[in-house]
Amino acid sequence: MTFQWTAVAAFLYGEIGVILVLCLPFISPLRWQKIFMFPLWSKMAVLWNKMFLTIIVLLIVLFLDAVREVRKYSSVHVNEKAANVNSSAFDHIQMKLFRSQRNLYLSGFSLFLWLVLRRTVTLLTQLAKEMASHAALETQVNDATEAAKKYMAENERLQEALSGKGDSKKKESTDATEEKLKEEVERLKAELQKTSNAFHKAKTEGAAVKKQSESLRREYDHLMKEFEQLQQRLNKAEDKKDL
């Protein structure tokens, strides 16, 4: 195996190991974020995108070269098999084909796992940020809940205090209403007494007027009788004169 493919194989094994470590369940994303925040990683983060693109380009070039080698030795393998050449040459071609296929798998899986590794690190970072924000939101919610409970308790105490004051005010207003009603009753009694006195006075005056009218009627009857008597006397006197 040449140096370049040895490096690709080592890179592939390293990718597999790193991905397995990143997938360990007992290491939380928050801990990975703390690890990624080390000064060493902070310095490497500046060159991370450039290094990622460079490795992508190298792996793509190696993958295309491996594809070319596989196609070349596959066609040669078919031709040599058809020509029935000696076994040593045929074995050599098979060895070349095997190595080219191995290199194809190494470069292909290295390229694929490199993309998976980049995506895994990105998702772990995002998940750690979401977990941190979720923890902060939970803390805020708990604080808000405690504050709301405290305000509700204070509100209940204020309502109880206001209800006590309201009862005393209601009692005072009831007493004032009773006093007003008593005053109104007294005033109505006084007016009723005045009306009763006026009625009795009017009744007395009516009785006096009735008595006066009776006396006037009797006086009128008496005068009428006297007038009739005088009229009769006058008529008799005139009759005597005529005779």
Secondary structure, DSSP 8 states (H G I E B T S, - for coil): --HHHHHHHHHHHHHHHHHHHHT-TTS-HHHHHHHHTSHHHHHHHHHHHHHHHHHHHHHHHHHHHHHHHHHHHHHHHHHHHHHT--HHHHHHHHHHHHHHHHHHHHHHHHHHHHHHHHHHHHHHHHHHHHHHHHHHHHHHHHHHHHHHHHHHHHHHHHHHHHHHHHHHHHHHHHHHHHHHHHHHHHHHHHHHHHHHHHHHHHHHHHHHHHHHHHHHHHHHHHHHHHHHHHHHHHHHHHHHHH-
